[in-house]
Amino acid sequence: MFENLRLLTFDLDDTLWATAPVIMAAERQLHRWLMLHAPETAINRSIEAMREQRLVWMANNPSHAHDLTLVRLKTLEALLDEFGYSPSLAQQGLQVFRQARNQVAPWPDVLPVLQHLRRRYTLVSLTNGNAQVEHTPLKDCFHLSLSAEDVGASKPHPAMFHEVARWSGLTFPEMMHLGDDWERDILPATRLGMDTAWVHRKPLGGQYGKRADLCLFNLYPLLVYLR
C-alpha cells in the first residue's frame, strides 16, 4: 500500500496546528495597535465588527475573496479612511497582524513526523490561509509552500494541486494529500486520483459516513504506513 508515493501535500490550519487561538490573538494584537495609532477606529469598531466588514467585502468582491491578505488590507484601508486616518497606515497594521498570525504552535506529533518523512518524500504545504510557513516553527520542513493567494483560488478548487503536479513533474497517483477538512481537502484530492489522509483531531460528529485512505487522530501512524 502506498508503494508509488513520492510526494505528500499537507494542509496547515487545523491539520498541523490549532488555528482559532492564533487568529484571535492576532486580531487582538491588531486591535491594540489600532488603539495606539488610530484610536477612533478601535473605539468605534470591535474585533467582531471588523470581521463582519471583511465578510461583506468578500461577498462584494468574490474574485478576490481567496486572497485573505488582500481582504484584510483593503478593509483596513477603508476603516482607517472612514475615521480620518491615512489608508497608508494599513500596511503597518497588516504587518502587525501577520507577525502575530505566524506565531503558531504545531501539535507535538507534527515536527518529528515531518522531519522523518522529509528524508523519503517531497513535502509541500497547501493552505487557504495566509500563515507564512517560512516564519513558523515548520520553516525547514517543506520543499514548497503554496497558498490560495499564490495560485488565485482556494481549495476545494484544484488549482493548488495542479500547481504541485506542474512543479514536481509527478502524477496525482504519486501523491497523497493530508488535511482536516472533508470538503476542502479530502474530496478534491480524491477526485484527482490522489491518496488521502483525513486528519481529524476532534471527534467526527455526523461525518462518519465519509472515508479517506487513512483516517488519523494525529500524524504518528504515518511512521508506520509510510515507511
N, C-alpha and C positions, 0 to 999 in steps of 0.2 A: 504493500500500500504506500502511495506517495513516492514511489521509486523515481518518477520522472521529474520531481520538483527541483527547480533550480533557483526560484525567486519567491520571496514572501513579501506581501504588502500588508501593512498594519494601519488601521485607523488609530487615531490618537486619543481624542476626548472620550472619556468613559470606557475606553479599552485599555489604555496604558496608565491613566491617572483619572482621579475624580475631578470633574470639570466645574460643577456648580460652585464649590467653595472658592476656586481660583477666580472665576468670573465675578463673583460677589465681592471678593477682596479687591480686585482690580477696579471695579466700579466705585467702590468706597474710596479708593485712593484717588481716582479722578475727581470725585465729588469734593474731596478735601482740597485738592489742587484748585478747583474752580472757586472754592470759598476764599482762597488766598488771592487769586489772580483775576477773578471775575465774579465777585461775591453776589451780585444781583442775580446771576444765573443760578447759582447754588441755592440761594434763598427762595427763589421762585419756581425752581424745577427740582423735584425729588429724583432720586435714582429711578424709581418706578416710572415717573413721568417721562424721563429721558429714554427709558426702554420702550415705552409706548410710542414715543416720537420716532424711534428707529423702525419700529414695525410699520408705522404709517408710511415712512419714506420708502421702505422696501416694497410695500404694496403698490405705491405710486410709481416705482422705478424697478419693475420686475427684471429688466435686462441687466441690472447691476446688483440685484439682491444677493447674489452668490458671494460678492466681494465685501466681507464684513468689515474690513479695514476702511474701505471707501464709505460704506454706510455710516460708520461711526464718525469719520472725518466730516462728511457733508452735514450730518445732523448737528454736530458740534459747532461747525461754522455758522449754521442757521441760528442756533441757540445763542451764540455769542453776539451775532449781529442783532438779534431781536432785543437784546438788553443793552445795546450801545457799545459793545466791545469790538475790537478788531477781529475779524474772522481769521486773521493770520495766527492768532493765538491757538487755534485749533490744532495745529501741527504739534505744538508743545504739549498740549493736553493729550493728544493721541500717543505721543511717546511715553508719557507718564502711564497711561493705561497699558500700553504694550509691554513695558518693562515689568509691570505687575502681572500681566497676563502670562508671562513666561515663567513665573515662579511656581511651577507645577511640582507635585510630589509623586513620582511614579510609585505604583504599588510595589511591595518588596520583591515580588517574583519577576518584575519586568527587566530590570537591568541585567541580572545574571543570566536570564534566559536569552535575551537579545545578544549578549556578548558571546554566548555559546553558539547560537545559531549563525552568527555572522562568520564564523570560521568555515561554514559549509555553504551557506546560501547568500545570495544577494538580498539585502533588506531595503525596503522602500516604505516610507511613511506617506499616507494619503489622508488629508483632513479637509473637512468643510469649514473648519475653524481657522483662526489666524494666529495660533501659537507659532512661534519661531523656534523650530527644533534646535537650531544651532545655538540658541541661548538657554537651553534647558539641560537638565542632567543627562539627557539622552543624546547629546550633541555628537558623540562619536559612534553611534550605533547604526546609522543608516548610510547607505551608499547614495541615496537620492531621497529628497523630501519634496512632495508636491502638495499644493493647496488648491482649493476651488478658485482662488484668485489667480493662480498660475495658469490654469487651463481654461478659465472662463465658464465653468459650470460646476455645480455641487453634485455630489452623489445624492440620489441614485443614477444621475446621468453618467454614462460610462466614459466620459472624456478622460478622467484621470487614469483609468485602467488602460485605455488605448495609448495614452502618452507613455505609460510604463512599458508597454509592448514595443512601441516605436523606439524608445530609448535603449531598451535592453536587447532588442532583436529576438526575443523569445516569443513563443506562442502561449496562449492562455492556458492550455493544459499543462504547461510547465510552471504555472504559478498557483499560489494559494493566497487568498485574502483572509485576514483576521479582523473582526470588528464586533462591536456590541449591538449594532442596530440591524434588525432584520431587513427593513425596507431599504435602508441606505447602504448597507454593506453586503449582507449575505445574498439577497435576491439579485442585485445587478451582477455580482461576481459569478453567481451560479449560471445566470443566463449567458455569460460569455464563455462558459466552459471551464472556469477556474475551480480548483478545490477551495473549500471554505472551512473556517473555524469560527464558530459563534462563541464569543467570549462574553458570557452573561454573568457578571459578578454579583448580581442581585437575583432573587427568585424570578422565574419567568412569568408568573401570574397567569394570564389567559393565553399564553403563546405556546402551549405545549404541543400543539399540532404541527408546528414548524420545525424543519430539520436542516442540518448542515452536515458536512462530512465529519466534523468534530464539534462537540459542544463542551465548552470548558468553563470552569469557575475561576481559573487563573491560568497562567502560561506554563506552569511546571510540567504538565503532561506532554508538552511539545518535546521535552527532552527524551521522552520515550517513543513517541510517534514519529518524530523526525530525527532519527539517529544519523 
